Amino acid sequence: MAGRFARSWSLMKASADVLRSDKSLLMFPLASSICCLLVAASFLIPVIAAMVAAGDVAEQGHRMTAGGYVLMFLFYLAQYLVIIFFNTALAAAALARLRGEETSFGEGMAVARSRIVSIVGYALIAATVGLVLRALQERLGLIGRLVVGFLGLAWTVATFLVVPVLASQDVGPTEAISRSVELLKRTWGENIIGNAGIGVVFGLLMFLAIVVAALLVGGAFATQSMAAIIVAIVIVVVGLTMLGLIQASLQGIYAAALYRYAEDGEVGYGFDQAMLEQAFKPKK
């Protein structure tokens, strides 16, 4: 297990080297975040307005109605569609970069547009799974919720390589999921540990950033200077946003590198042959 963590850490550092060599890869999670915010606003603003207008919505209890589930499914579908589309574009650009090719934001977006039918199909599947898990969580007790959480984790792991599959192969959503599960058998250690490792590293960085942000904003308020307060808030927002964008980019590059080696046995730009051979040593 310690060896897997060490290899996954090395893979993550190699992903960071790829990102440093082509910072345009940050544009994909940035565009995705902006679109997700717009989607969320387009759903939340009308819902909040309707709740305020009704006045007695809060008295109807916590159990969601059929209409609520329909609205939630549409929200999930829109969000997944945006996220999967831009992640596919990021994976396409990352795969091109791993091949040593020059790439751009436009080229990644072109690949995603060419896979739009499969992306929509996968978004429908992901939204359905998300809604079913949410409905089960609302109806089950504590043990049931833990089981549902485990099922959600299993789904996330099993579909980890769906996006790079969609980016590199002209296949349907169910075939992409099947291919991801097949590749999972070869990559499970680095898949789970490496992706979790990226989350842990950036979770710690985010915690430290929030502490620094609190001190910075608190100091600015202590000066009672509006200019200092505005500057502090801008620095905090930009800093936290950049951390999120870097994490999303690294996870996309990491998935692309795992997929490329598991599928083709080829080492990508910035990655070490011996490290990947050890990571994907066949099981006896």
C-alpha positions in Angstrom: 0.0 0.0 0.0 2.8 2.4 0.8 4.3 1.6 -2.6 1.0 2.5 -4.3 0.9 5.8 -2.5 4.4 6.6 -3.5 3.8 5.7 -7.1 0.5 7.7 -7.1 2.3 10.7 -5.7 4.9 10.4 -8.5 2.1 10.2 -11.0 0.5 13.3 -9.5 3.8 15.2 -9.7 4.2 14.2 -13.3 0.6 15.5 -14.0 1.7 18.8 -12.4 4.7 18.9 -14.8 2.3 18.5 -17.8 0.1 21.3 -16.4 3.1 23.6 -16.0 4.1 22.9 -19.6 0.6 23.9 -20.9 -1.3 26.2 -18.6 -4.1 26.5 -21.2 -5.5 23.2 -19.6 -6.7 25.4 -16.8 -9.2 27.0 -19.1 -11.4 23.9 -19.3 -12.3 23.7 -15.5 -12.6 27.5 -15.5 -15.2 27.4 -18.3 -16.9 24.4 -16.6 -17.2 26.3 -13.3 -18.7 29.4 -14.9 -21.3 27.3 -16.8 -22.1 25.3 -13.7 -22.7 28.5 -11.8 -25.0 29.7 -14.5 -26.9 26.5 -14.6 -27.3 26.5 -10.8 -28.5 30.1 -10.9 -31.0 29.3 -13.6 -32.6 26.6 -11.4 -32.2 28.1 -7.9 -33.4 31.6 -8.6 -36.9 30.5 -9.9 -37.2 27.9 -7.2 -36.4 30.4 -4.4 -38.7 33.0 -6.0 -41.5 30.4 -6.1 -40.9 29.4 -2.5 -41.0 33.0 -1.3 -44.2 33.6 -3.3 -45.9 30.5 -2.0 -45.0 31.3 1.6 -46.2 28.0 3.0 -43.7 25.7 1.1 -41.7 25.1 4.2 -44.7 23.7 6.1 -45.1 20.8 3.6 -42.4 18.7 5.3 -39.1 17.5 4.2 -40.3 14.7 1.9 -39.7 15.7 -1.7 -42.7 15.6 -4.1 -42.8 14.0 -7.6 -42.4 17.4 -9.1 -39.4 18.0 -6.9 -37.7 14.9 -8.2 -38.4 15.8 -11.8 -36.8 19.2 -11.2 -33.8 17.7 -9.4 -33.3 15.2 -12.3 -33.3 18.1 -14.8 -30.8 20.0 -12.6 -28.5 16.9 -12.3 -28.8 16.3 -16.0 -27.8 20.0 -16.8 -24.9 20.0 -14.4 -23.6 16.6 -15.5 -23.8 17.6 -19.1 -21.7 20.7 -18.5 -19.2 18.9 -16.3 -18.8 15.9 -18.6 -18.6 18.0 -21.7 -15.7 20.2 -20.4 -14.0 17.2 -18.8 -14.0 15.4 -22.1 -12.5 18.5 -23.7 -9.8 18.6 -21.0 -9.1 14.9 -21.4 -8.8 15.3 -25.2 -6.3 18.2 -24.8 -4.4 16.3 -22.1 -4.1 13.2 -24.2 -2.8 15.3 -27.1 -0.3 16.9 -24.8 0.8 13.5 -23.4 1.5 12.4 -27.1 3.8 15.4 -27.3 1.4 17.3 -29.6 0.6 21.0 -29.5 -3.0 21.5 -28.4 -5.4 24.4 -27.5 -8.7 25.1 -25.8 -10.4 25.2 -29.2 -9.1 21.8 -30.2 -10.2 20.2 -27.0 -13.7 21.8 -27.3 -13.9 20.5 -30.9 -13.3 16.9 -29.7 -16.0 17.3 -27.0 -18.5 18.7 -29.6 -17.8 15.7 -31.9 -18.8 13.4 -28.9 -21.9 15.3 -27.9 -24.3 12.4 -28.4 -22.3 10.1 -26.2 -21.8 12.8 -23.7 -25.6 13.5 -23.4 -26.2 9.7 -23.1 -23.6 9.4 -20.3 -25.1 12.5 -18.6 -28.5 10.9 -18.6 -27.1 7.7 -17.0 -25.1 9.7 -14.4 -28.1 11.9 -13.6 -30.4 8.9 -13.2 -27.8 7.2 -10.9 -27.4 10.4 -8.8 -31.2 10.8 -8.4 -31.7 7.2 -7.4 -29.0 7.4 -4.8 -30.4 10.7 -3.5 -33.9 9.1 -3.2 -32.5 6.1 -1.4 -30.7 8.4 1.1 -33.9 10.2 1.9 -35.8 7.0 2.7 -33.2 4.9 4.5 -31.8 5.0 8.0 -28.2 5.6 9.0 -27.0 2.1 7.9 -28.8 2.4 4.6 -27.2 5.8 4.0 -23.8 4.4 4.6 -24.5 1.6 2.1 -25.8 4.2 -0.4 -22.6 6.2 0.2 -20.5 3.1 -0.5 -22.5 2.5 -3.7 -21.9 6.1 -4.8 -18.1 5.7 -4.2 -18.1 2.4 -6.2 -19.9 4.2 -9.1 -17.4 7.0 -9.0 -14.4 4.7 -9.1 -15.9 2.4 -11.8 -16.6 5.4 -14.1 -13.3 7.2 -13.4 -11.9 6.5 -16.9 -15.2 7.0 -18.8 -14.2 10.6 -19.7 -10.9 9.8 -21.3 -12.5 6.9 -23.1 -15.1 9.2 -24.6 -12.4 11.7 -25.5 -10.3 9.1 -27.4 -12.9 6.6 -28.8 -16.1 7.2 -30.7 -18.2 4.9 -28.5 -21.6 5.1 -26.8 -22.0 5.8 -23.1 -22.7 2.2 -22.0 -19.7 1.0 -24.0 -17.5 3.7 -22.4 -18.7 2.6 -18.9 -17.9 -1.0 -19.7 -14.5 0.0 -21.0 -13.8 2.0 -17.8 -14.7 -0.9 -15.6 -12.4 -3.2 -17.7 -9.5 -0.8 -17.3 -10.3 -0.4 -13.6 -9.2 -4.0 -13.1 -5.7 -2.9 -14.2 -5.6 0.5 -12.5 -7.6 0.1 -9.4 -4.8 0.9 -7.0 -3.5 4.0 -8.7 -7.1 5.0 -9.6 -8.4 5.1 -6.1 -5.3 6.1 -4.1 -4.0 8.6 -6.6 -7.3 10.4 -7.1 -7.8 10.4 -3.3 -4.3 11.6 -2.9 -4.9 14.6 -5.1 -8.0 15.3 -3.0 -6.2 15.0 0.3 -3.3 17.3 -0.8 -5.6 20.0 -2.1 -7.9 19.5 0.9 -5.0 20.4 3.2 -4.0 23.3 0.9 -7.6 24.6 0.9 -7.7 24.4 4.7 -4.5 26.4 4.9 -5.7 28.8 2.3 -9.0 29.4 4.3 -7.0 30.0 7.5 -4.7 32.5 5.7 -7.8 34.1 4.0 -9.5 34.5 7.4 -6.4 36.2 8.8 -6.1 38.4 5.7 -9.7 39.5 5.6 -9.8 39.9 9.4 -6.7 42.2 9.2 -8.3 44.2 6.4 -11.4 44.8 8.5 -9.3 45.8 11.4 -7.8 48.6 9.3 -11.3 49.8 8.6 -10.2 50.7 5.1 -12.7 49.8 2.4 -9.9 49.6 -0.2 -7.9 47.1 1.9 -11.1 45.0 2.5 -11.9 44.9 -1.2 -8.3 43.9 -2.1 -8.2 41.2 0.6 -11.5 39.7 -0.7 -10.3 39.7 -4.3 -7.1 38.0 -3.3 -9.0 35.4 -1.4 -11.5 34.7 -4.1 -8.8 34.5 -6.8 -6.5 32.3 -4.7 -9.3 29.8 -3.8 -10.5 29.7 -7.4 -7.0 28.9 -8.7 -6.6 26.1 -6.2 -9.8 24.6 -7.4 -8.9 25.0 -11.0 -5.5 23.4 -10.5 -7.0 20.4 -8.7 -9.6 19.8 -11.4 -6.9 20.1 -14.1 -4.5 17.7 -12.3 -7.3 15.1 -11.9 -8.1 15.3 -15.6 -4.5 14.9 -16.6 -4.0 12.1 -14.1 -7.0 10.2 -15.5 -5.8 10.8 -19.1 -2.3 9.4 -18.2 -3.8 6.3 -16.5 -6.0 5.7 -19.4 -3.3 6.1 -22.1 -0.9 3.7 -20.4 -3.6 1.1 -19.5 -5.1 1.2 -23.0 -2.1 1.6 -25.3 0.9 0.8 -23.0 2.5 4.1 -24.0 4.2 6.5 -21.7 2.9 10.1 -22.0 4.9 13.3 -22.0 6.5 14.0 -18.6 5.8 10.4 -17.3 8.5 7.8 -16.4 8.4 4.4 -18.1 9.6 2.5 -15.1 7.1 4.2 -12.8 4.2 3.3 -15.0 5.4 -0.3 -15.6 5.6 -0.8 -11.9 2.2 0.8 -11.3 0.5 -1.5 -13.9 2.4 -4.7 -13.2 0.1 -7.6 -14.1 -1.5 -9.5 -11.2 -0.5 -13.1 -10.8 
